Amino acid sequence: MSKKSQNLEVLLSELTQERNELDQSIEELIADMADAPPEARTSGDWAADGVLTKRYLDLTNRQAKVERDIIDVSRELTAGVKPTLPN
């Protein structure tokens, strides 16, 4: 395996770990919002400009970027794989 492929494998692993952490954080926020009474969703932390709403949006935006990066790195890894030809 080439040094570039090794670096891409490490990057892919790191991105996958970050995606898993983002998924978990987003799930926790969704559960928190589901537990909040309806009036708390229109004011306070879950209001349109609330702290938790902003946190949720930041996490989902980062999640989308990580997903794009995973796709790009996966494509680069796949493109770098040379088929083994029979002798």
N, C-alpha and C positions, 0 to 999 in steps of 0.2 A: 504494500500500500504506500502510495506516495505521501510526502510530507503534507502536501496540499489536501489530499483526501483525509489524512489524519486530523488536520486542523478543522476541516469541514465536519467531520464526525463529532469532534469535541463541541464545536459550535452548535450542531444539531442537538446534541445531548443537553447542552445548557439552555437552548431555546425551548426544548420539550419540557424541561424542569420548570422553567419560568411559566410556560403555558399552564402546567398543572397547578402551580401556585396561584396563578391568576384565576383559573377555573374555581379553585376552592374559595378564594376570597370573594368572588362574584356570587357563588352559591350561598355563602354566609350572609352577604348583604341582602340577597333576595329573601332568604329566610327571615332576616331581621325586619325587612319591610312587610312581609306577610304577617308577622306577629304584631306589627304596629296597628293601633286602631285607625280606622279610616280618617278621622280628623287629624291625626298626626302625619298623614301622608300629604295633606294639603298645606301644612304649616310646619315650621321647625326644621329638623334635620332632613326630612324627606320631601320638603317643599321643592318646587322647581329650581330654586336657587340654594337649597339646603346643602349642608356639609356632606351628608350621606349620598345625596343625589349626585353631587359633583364627584365624590369618590367613586361611585358606581360608573359614571361616565368616563372618568379617567381610566379605570380598570378595563372597561370594555374597549376603549380606544387603544390602549396598550395591547390588549389581547388580539385585536385585529392586526396590529403591526407585527406582533410575534408570529401570528398565523401566516402572514405574507412572507416573513423572513424564513419560516420553516419550509414553506413551499419553494422559495427561491434556492435555499441551501440544498433541499432534496433534489431539485432539478439539476443543480450544479454537480452534486454527487453522482447522479444517474448519468449525466452527460460525460463524466470523467471515467466511467467504467468502460473499459475496452473488452469486447468479447474475446474469449479465448478460442483461437482457431486451432483446429486439429493439425498436427504436423504432417 
